Amino acid sequence: MQEIASIAQSWRSWTGAHGGMLGGLVLDHAGRQVPGTPVRALHLTFLSAVRAPTVQVGTTLVKAGRTASVVTAQLTADDRVSVLGTATFGAGTTGPGSPATAPPAVPPVEEAAVVEFPAHLVPFAAHLDIRPVGALPLGGGSEPELVAWARVHEPPKRPESAAVVLLDALAPGLYATRTDPVPVPTVELSAHFTDAAADFDATGWSLLRIRTEHAGAGWCVDASEVWTASGALVATGRQARRVIDAG
């Protein structure tokens, strides 16, 4: 299945289209191969920046199983493959449960700071309201972690796609310890979804957290989470990123 999609210039990040938005787009198209089935996991590899106003998304149903189905996807821009994706879908069944990761204790969104983000660095931020809690990007703090309330003005129609946008909405965790911006592009992103993702409403406030778990040799690993305002875990993510630091 091959379809054409438009990419608004307002969704640009540092040098190209926002990775979370592209991931949500890939997931939306992959989900059309297995309509009505919840997504459980998404794996993305970013091969090149996307600057074209239109892209092609091709999807292939690799496996249609009774318990799990797998769809692969390729997003092509300017005649080259820019994003590779693999999505795993599966209906819910009965089984054991365990408590999900709890959100950090933070003040309510009404008490969070209202911050304007630099449009020349992150134009996509105009699509969201983001209210940091605690450390600020480029604040020179001691811990590589950022926490914020956020909501999306016009989220993707698929709720899980909106969750992917939010997993990638905050600055890299390293930015909490730095005082100068450097490019930290995502090379690989994986997302895993809970049952709460299927009816997630990204127009309401969500709590986001991102933390750099490791950095060195020009690479870093970030872990991120999205919770609803009531504390339900929606999705978790991990990103492998380049750290392009001339200094």
N, C-alpha and C positions, 0 to 999 in steps of 0.2 A: 504494500500500500504506500503510495507516494502522494504527498499533499504539499501545497505551497502555503506559507504563513508569512505575515508581515511583522517586522520588528520596528517599533517606534524608536526614533532617535532619543527620546526622553528616557529610555531604559538603558542608556549607556552607563558603564562603570568607568574604570580608569582609562582603558584604551579601547574597549569594545562593549558589546552588549553584556548586561549583568548576567553572571553565571547562574544564579538561582532562577531568574526568569527563563533563561534558555532551558534549564533543567525541568522547570514546570511545563514548558511547551513540549519538550520531548515526552514527558510522562503523560500529558494529555493525549498526544497522538498515539502513544503505545497503548493506552487504555482503551482506545477505540477498537482494538483487536479482541478485547475480552470485556465487552460492556457489562456493567453492573457488578463487576468483581473487584473487591478491595485490593489496593496495592499494598504489598508488604515491604518491598525493598526496591531501591533504585540505585544503580551505579552509573556514574558519568565520567567520561574522560574527555577533557578539553584539549583539542589538538591545535587550535588556532583561534585568535580573536575574531569575533563576528561583528563586522561593520556594515554589512549590506542591509538595505531596507527590506528585502525579502529573502527567505530561505526555503529550502525544500526539506521536508522531514519524511524519510522512508522508514517503514516499520515492517517487521517480519515476525509472525507468530511461530516461534521455535518449538514450543510445547504447549499443548492444550490438555492439561491433566485434570483428574477429578479433585485433587487437593491443591495443586499449584500449576500455574501456567507462566510461561516465560516469553517475553517479547523483546527483541532487539531493535535498536533504532539508530539511524544515522541522520544527523542534521548537516546539510550541505549549504555553504554560502560561497558565492563567487567561484562556483565550480570546484570547490574542494571540501572534503569532509572536515568539519570543524568540531563536531561533538559526536561521540559514540555513547550509546546508552543501552543498558540492560535492565529491564523491569520485571519483577516477580510479583505475581498476583495470586491471591488465594482467598477463598471464602472462609468465614469463621466456622469453627466447630466447637464441641465441648472439649475441655482439657484443663489441666492445672493452671493456676495463676500465681502471681507473686506481685508484691507492691512495686509500682513504677518509681523511677528516680524522682525524688521530691524537688519542687522548685526551691530556690534560695529564699530566705526570709528578706523581704524588701518592703519599703513603704508603698502605699497604694499609688496608683498612677496619678491621682490628683495632686500628690505631693512631689512627683518626679519633675526634674528640670526639663524645660522646653528649650531645645538646642537647635540652632540652624546649622545644617551641614553644608560645606562648601560645594556649590553647584558645579564649579569647574572640575572638581575631582570626582564627585559622585552624583551626576545628574539624576540617577534613578531614585535618589532619596526623596525627590518631589512627589513620588507615588506613595510614600509612606509617612506616617507620623511616628517618630522615634523619640522616646523620652528616656535618656540614660539614668541609671540608678548607680550611684557610687562612682567608680573610676570613669574618666572620660578618655576618648581617643586622643592620642598625642599629649597625654597628661603627665608622662614621665613617672608613672607609679612603679610600685615594686612587684606587682603581680600581673601576669599576662592574661587578664580576664576582663571581659566587658559584660555588663548586664543591662538590659533596657526593656521597657514596655514598648510595644510597637503594634501598629495596625496598618492594613493596606487599603487605600482608597477604593480601588476597583480591582479586586483580586481576580485571578483566573477562575473560570467557572468550576473547574475540578478542585475540590477542597484540598486534596493532597498536594496539588501543584502550588497552591498558595503557601502551604507549609514549606515546600522547597524554597520558595522565594524568601521566606522568613529565616530559614536555616542559614541563608547566605546574606542576610540583610545587614548585619553588624560588621564593623571593621574587623580585621584580623586581631586575635587576642594580643599579638605583639604590640599593637598600636597603643595598648594601655601603658606600656613601659617606655615607649619612644616619645620623642618631642618633635621629630621631623617625619613627614610622610615619605614612604618609599613604595614602589610597586610590589605587591605580594599576590601575584595572580594564582588562581586555582588551577591545578593540573588534573586533579582527580577529586571527585566528591561522591560520597556514598550516603544514602539516607535510609532510615528504617522507620516504619510507621506503626502506631498503635491503632486500636479500634476507634479511638477518638478522632482520628484523622478523616474518617469517611464523611462526617458532618461538621467538620471544622469551619468556623466562620471567622475568616481573617479580617473582616471589617470591624470586629470587636477587638478590644485590647488583648494582646498576648504578651507573655513574658519570655524574653529571649536571653540566652547566655552563650557566650563563646569563650573558649579558653585554649591557649596554645599549650599543647602537651609536650612538645619537643621542638627545638629549633637548633640548627647547626648545619654547616657546610652549604649554606645558601638555600636550605629547605626548612619547612616547618610543618607540623601537623596540628590542625585545629579541631576541637570537638565542640559541637553546638547542640542546643536543645530548644524546643518550642513547647511552652505550656499554655493552656487556656487561662483566662483570668481566675477561674475557679480552682486551678491547680492540677488539671488533668494533663498528663504528658501526651503530646500530639506526635512528635517526631524527634529523632536524634540524627545527628550527622557528623561526618568526619571529612576533613579535606586535607589533601597533600598539596602544598603550595611552594612555589619558588619565592625566595626573598631576594629581590634585585636591589642590592644596596651598594652603591658606588663607594661609600665611605666605610 
